[in-house]
Amino acid sequence: MAEAYVYDTVRTPRGKGKKDGSLHEVPAVRLAARTLEALRDRNGLNTGTVDDIIFGCVDRAG
């Protein structure tokens, strides 16, 4: 069995989905990208050594 490591967890802000909320124009894909970048940066990860990432999204992406 392969070894697995959990380096960190993080979540993005979540609002009530108001059409005029501060994040209403930010697509879920962009929030996801920023989240992954933050995890990489604050843990000094070499992304070339990462095989898999488990990522969840409560809203539709795209």
Sequence and secondary structure as in RCSB ss.txt:
>XXXX:A:sequence
MAEAYVYDTVRTPRGKGKKDGSLHEVPAVRLAARTLEALRDRNGLNTGTVDDIIFGCVDRAG
>XXXX:A:secstr
                  TTSTTTTS HHHHHHHHHHHHHHHHT  GGG        SS   
